[in-house]
Amino acid sequence: MRTQSVSWEARAAAKRASTLDKIRLEWRLSTVDLERAAKQRDLTGPSIQQFLDAEEISIISMNSVPTANALKEGRLTAVQVTTVFCKTAAIAHQINNCLHEIFFDHALERAAFLDDYYAYHKTTLGPLHGLPISLKDQYHVKGKDNTMGYIGWIGSNSGMKIPGQAHKVESQITSELLSLGAVLYCKTSLPQTLLFGETKNNLIGQTLNPHNQNLSCGGFSGGEGALHALRCSTLGLGTDIGGSVRILAAFDGIFSMKLTPERLSYRDVANTNPG
């Protein structure tokens, strides 16, 4: 007798619900707030800042270098900065649909470790000490899914589901960021198959432009573009072979760098092209 298989729509819905469940209750928006946001053209600036207090706004308004300096000088703690960026990213995802993976609790544990390190050693772990960094959903983080928007890859690292091997992969650049003191807290949306100038997949649907929800955020690192436009990240990693970080920079009003190939490691980064 054949068992009834679960539809791809149901699997996608379960994954979306699981992602939302990882957002703290106090960071979840009301139905009224969500409906209001859906009708707004521009979600940036005051639109998202209405959910933050003055201190939180001041922290997300800082760029990477001033934030890293404030952490180094002890004017801000890693937990303080990470909490604000996790909260803002949680709000951004609810109103802009830009995240594939959320691991805020893991990020806050990491931030607490870094604060303890700073208190004991009186110095930072590295130049990125306590700085929250977002990752496009091509970079493997141990213990986390890497779906790249594919329903068939839910619960795995790019399809790797063998017991004892699933979720064990970590991209070299991920390891390098952690060795420099970074805090990783989320993975951002992309179009399935990549190589597409918009950001849409069967897992979460479409990510729109935070400056104008009638327009695309670009692709194919679009979730990064949206997250940065909403000031939920000051530094993130995308990938680029056909304009991925360049298109979204133009669309979303942010800065990006398309580096020379092999300047940063691409070892153990997921892709759809091989095979």
N, C-alpha and C positions, 0 to 999 in steps of 0.2 A: 504494500500500500504506500503510495507517495505522500510524503508530508508536504503540507502547504508551505511554500517558501514565503519569506517576508518580502514585501515589495520594496523596491529601491526608495520609493517615496517615504515609506514608514521608517526605513533605516536612516534616511536623511533627517526626518523629523525628530527621531530619537536622539541623534547626534546633536542637533540644534538645541534640544531641550537640556541635554547633558551639559552643554557649554554654558547655557544660561544659569543652570543650577550652581555653577562655580562662581557666580557673582554674589557677593555678600548681600543679604537682605536689605541692609541700610543703603546700598548703592543701587538698588533696583528702582526704576521709575514707575510712576503710577500710570494707569491706562490713560488718564487725562493728559499727562505729560507726553506720552508716546503719540497720542492722536494729534496733539498740538505740534509736535516735532515733525510729524508726517506731512503737515500742511505748510511748514515753513520752507521758504526757498533757500535761505542761508542758515546753516547750523553752526557756523564758526563764531568766535568772539562772544558777545553777550548771550547768544542762544545756548551755548554749552556752559558758559561761565555762571549762569543763573543757578546751577546745581552745586557750585563750589563757594567756599568762603574766601575772604580776602587773602588769607595766608596761602591757601591752595592755589589761587590765581597767580599770586606772585611767584610761586615755585614753578608752575608750568609755563610761565612767561619767560623764564630764564633759558638761555641756550646751553648747549652741552658744556662748553669750557667754563663759563661762570658757575654752573652747577657743580662740575667736578672740582673747581677751586673751593667752593663753599664747603663741600664734603671734606676736602683735604685739610681745610683750616678749622674744621669742627663747627662751623656756623650752621650747618645742616647735618642731620644724621641720615644714614642710608634708609632706615625704616621710615623716617619722615618723608623723604623724597619718593621712595618706592610706593608708599601708601597713596600718595597724591596721584602718581601716574597710573597706578592700578585702578583707582577710583575713576579717574577721567577716562581711561580706556574702556572701563565697564559701561560708563554712560555713552561713550562714542559708539560702542558696538550696538547698544540698544536703539540708538537713533539713526545709525548709519550702516550697520550690518557689515563690519569691516574685519572681524576676527574669525579665524578658524579654530585656534586653540587658546585657552585661557589657563594660566597656572599662577594666579596671583598668590595663593597660599605658599606655594613653593618659593616664589620671589621674596615674600616677606620673611620667610625662614632664612633665606640667603642674606637678606639685608640685615637681619638680627645678628647673624654670624659675623658679617663685616663690621658692624658696630662694636661687637665684642672684641674683634681683632684690633680695631682702632684703639679701643680703650686700654687694651693690654700692651700693645706694641708701640703706641703713641705715633703711629704712622699708618699710611694706607697700604692696602694689599698690592695696589698697582695704579697706573694712571687713570683707569676707568672705575676706581673704587666707588661702589654704591650708585653708579650711573645706570638707570634703567635703559635697556636697549631692546628694541622690537626686532623680530625676525620674520621675513617672508616665509610662508609655509613650504619652503624647499629645504630648510636647514633642520637637520635632525637634532633633537634635544632628548637625552635619555629619559625614558619613562613616559614620553608624550607621543601622541599620534602624529603622523606625517601623511596627510591624505592628499594634499595638493588639489583638493576639491573633488576627488574621485570617491564615489560611494563605495566601490569595491575595496578601497584602502582604509575604510573606517576600522579602527581598532588595531592598526598596524603601523609599521614604518614602510611606507610605499609598497604595501602588499605583503611584506614579510610578517607572517603570522605563526611561524613555527615556534612551538613552546620552547622557551629558553633563549630564543633569538629575537623575538619581537620586542620592540622598544629598547633594545640594547645599543643601537647605533647612535653615535654622536658625531656630527660633522666636525672636521678639524677646526674650522673657524669658530664654532661654538665653544670648543675646548679652549681655544686661544683667548676668546673674549672673557671667559670665566677666569682664566689664569691672570688676566689683567684687572680683575676686580669687578667686572660688569655684573649687573642684575638682569636676568632674562625673565620676562613676565608674560609674553603673548606671542602668537604667530598670526600673521596677517593674510588676508584673502588674496586670491589670484584666480585667473580663469583656468579651468581644467584644460589640459594640453598645452598651456602657456601660449606664447607666440600670437597673442591677440590683443588688440588695442583697447579693450574694455575689460572689466573684471566681473565675470559672471560664471557661476558653476551650479551644478545640481545639488550641491551640499547646502549652501546658504542662500543661493539666489544671486542678486546683483548688489554691488557696492557702488553707490552714487557719489557725485561730487559734493563735498560738504559746503562749498561756496554757492552751489546752485544745484539743487536736487533734480532739476530738469535735464542735467547734463551728466556725462560719464566722468568718473574719476580717472579714467585712463587705464592702461595696463602695460605690461602684465605683472607689475608689482603694485597694483592699484590699492590694495589694503594699506600698504605702507604710506602711499600718498595721502589717503584719507586720514589716517591716524596722525600724520604730521601736520596736516592742515588744521586739525582740531586740537593741536598742541597736546596730544597724548603721548608723544614721543619726540625727543630732540635728536635722537640718533638711531637709525635702523639699517638693516641690511636687506637689500633686494638683490635681484640679478638682472643682467642686461645683455642681450645679444642682438635684439632688433628694436631697441628703443625703450625697454621696459622702465628703467628709472628716469629716462629723459622725457618720455611722453607724460608721465604723471607729474613730473616737476613743472612742466608747462601748464598742464591742466589744473593742478591743485595749488599752484603758487608757492612751491617750496623749492629748496635747493637740492640737487643731487650730483653725484660724481659717478661717471661711467669709467671705471678704472681699466687700465691696460690688462688684457688677459693674463692670468697667473700672478698678478701682483698680490692678490689675496688667494688663500687656498680654496680650491673647489672640491677638495677630497671629501668623499662621503656626503655630498650634497645631492638631494633627490632631483631627478629630471624625468621628462617623458620621452626624450629623443633616443636614448640607447635602445637598440633592438627594433 
